[in-house]
Amino acid sequence: MSNSEKYQIKTLIKALEFLIAFGKSRKPLSLSEIKNRYKINQTTLYRYLYTFESLDFIRKDENDRYYLGPSIYNLWDAALDLYSIRNVAHPFLIDLGKKINETINLGILEDNRIRYIDIIESQHNLIMKAEIGSMGYLHSTAMGKSILAYSAKEFIDKYFEEKIPKFTPNTITTKRAFLIEIKHIKDQGCSMDIEENEIGVICIASPIIIDQPTIKVKGAISISIPSIRFQTYQKATLVNELNETAKNIIDEFKKIHQLI
């Protein structure tokens, strides 16, 4: 048994497998139809249906037929809002990576952290802590800072009420210092992490923020460059390329979702 299997909850897996299979029926089903179709022990089936009904994943109509409830669609909407941005952004990130030949990152706001959902590796050797799926702090990463800088005052206040970890001597850990940083971010047109998250790496980021009644996305894109190589670039060129890419991603996303 692998480590991953050891920590799996078998009963939860079986319940979710039932829900996935039930969702493929495409029509309401009676209790007897469900019994015949899925061959589940009657007691177990009642428990599944009762549990999923209580969470609104399954509902029952006036004819006592079961169908998918709104909780399923809420999850689907959330997944679309957050992760479809990756599909839209990916080709733009590849193009930016070819122009700059450095590592390009895409992240979204999740649980007061930045979740890395796409990384285009550079042809140069650059070993970073971040990988797709990993989480970073908002105060120490360029992407996180770009989101935090354009967030409401209440969000910033609440963030700095937490214990703020210091990763390097350069990490900003106080709200007072970060409020000064916000002014710099808005003046520069970008956010920067100058060895604030890890020594030897400088990142520059631009926000991807879409705030519509039906779709809300808070994310950012960034370029990660070894500190020793950063001085070979014109900062203005990096900022322009980054901001143009961010704008193109936002425009394309809005176009696809008919928000323009």
C-alpha positions, -999 to 999 in steps of 0.1 A, spaced: 0 0 0 14 34 -10 15 64 14 -12 81 -6 -35 51 -3 -28 47 34 -43 82 41 -74 78 18 -108 75 34 -123 45 17 -159 53 27 -156 88 14 -142 76 -19 -171 51 -23 -196 79 -15 -181 103 -40 -178 75 -67 -216 70 -62 -222 108 -66 -201 110 -98 -219 79 -112 -253 93 -102 -245 126 -119 -240 108 -152 -276 96 -153 -287 129 -168 -323 125 -154 -341 121 -121 -341 85 -108 -365 67 -84 -351 48 -54 -357 15 -71 -339 27 -103 -310 38 -82 -309 4 -64 -310 -15 -97 -285 7 -115 -258 10 -88 -261 -23 -69 -254 -7 -36 -264 -22 -2 -297 -7 7 -286 6 41 -255 22 25 -276 37 -3 -300 53 22 -270 68 41 -256 82 9 -289 98 -2 -296 112 32 -261 127 35 -260 142 1 -296 155 5 -286 172 37 -258 190 19 -280 198 -11 -258 177 -35 -289 157 -43 -326 167 -42 -359 149 -45 -388 160 -67 -425 158 -61 -425 122 -75 -398 111 -51 -372 110 -79 -337 120 -71 -316 145 -91 -285 167 -86 -288 196 -63 -274 232 -65 -243 224 -44 -229 205 -73 -234 235 -96 -219 258 -70 -188 237 -70 -187 237 -108 -191 274 -110 -163 279 -85 -140 256 -105 -148 275 -138 -142 309 -122 -109 299 -107 -93 274 -129 -106 282 -164 -83 313 -162 -54 288 -166 -67 276 -199 -72 311 -212 -38 324 -199 -16 294 -209 -9 304 -245 -1 340 -234 22 327 -207 41 306 -233 45 336 -256 58 357 -227 82 329 -218 96 329 -253 101 366 -253 118 368 -219 132 333 -216 126 333 -179 102 314 -157 66 326 -159 40 319 -132 2 322 -129 -15 322 -95 -49 327 -80 -61 339 -46 -72 309 -25 -77 309 13 -56 341 18 -27 325 -1 -16 325 -37 -21 291 -54 3 285 -83 -18 270 -111 6 273 -141 43 276 -145 62 279 -177 98 269 -171 127 289 -184 154 272 -205 179 285 -179 185 265 -147 163 281 -120 153 260 -90 124 275 -72 104 264 -42 71 269 -61 55 242 -82 21 239 -98 -4 234 -69 18 248 -43 8 278 -21 26 311 -14 21 339 10 6 372 -2 31 395 16 63 378 3 56 368 -33 53 392 -61 20 377 -73 6 378 -38 17 414 -33 0 425 -65 -33 410 -53 -30 424 -18 -21 458 -31 -54 461 -50 -76 445 -23 -100 463 1 -86 479 32 -106 454 53 -89 425 36 -55 439 41 -62 446 78 -74 411 84 -44 396 65 -20 414 88 -38 403 119 -24 368 112 11 358 122 32 369 93 62 347 86 96 362 76 113 341 50 144 363 43 159 395 57 140 414 30 105 400 38 79 427 47 61 416 78 42 446 91 10 463 77 27 497 81 56 488 59 32 471 34 11 502 30 42 521 19 49 492 -5 14 495 -20 22 531 -30 54 518 -47 35 491 -65 9 515 -79 36 540 -88 57 514 -106 28 496 -123 39 463 -109 48 445 -77 82 431 -70 96 405 -47 133 413 -43 146 382 -26 116 385 -1 103 349 -6 136 331 -13 172 342 -16 186 344 -51 153 350 -69 136 383 -79 100 382 -92 80 409 -108 42 406 -111 10 421 -125 -25 414 -112 -53 395 -131 -84 408 -115 -119 403 -129 -148 416 -108 -181 409 -125 -215 400 -110 -213 365 -125 -176 358 -125 -149 369 -101 -112 361 -105 -83 373 -83 -50 363 -96 -17 374 -110 12 366 -134 48 369 -126 83 366 -141 109 349 -119 146 357 -125 178 348 -107 190 379 -88 224 376 -106 207 379 -140 181 405 -132 205 434 -136 209 424 -173 173 434 -180 157 468 -185 130 468 -158 107 490 -179 107 464 -206 98 436 -182 70 457 -167 56 466 -202 57 430 -214 41 417 -182 13 443 -181 5 438 -217 3 400 -212 -20 405 -181 -43 428 -201 -45 404 -230 -54 375 -206 -81 396 -190 -95 407 -224 -95 372 -237 -111 358 -206 -139 384 -207 -144 378 -244 -148 340 -239 -172 346 -210 -190 373 -230 -182 400 -204 -172 426 -229 
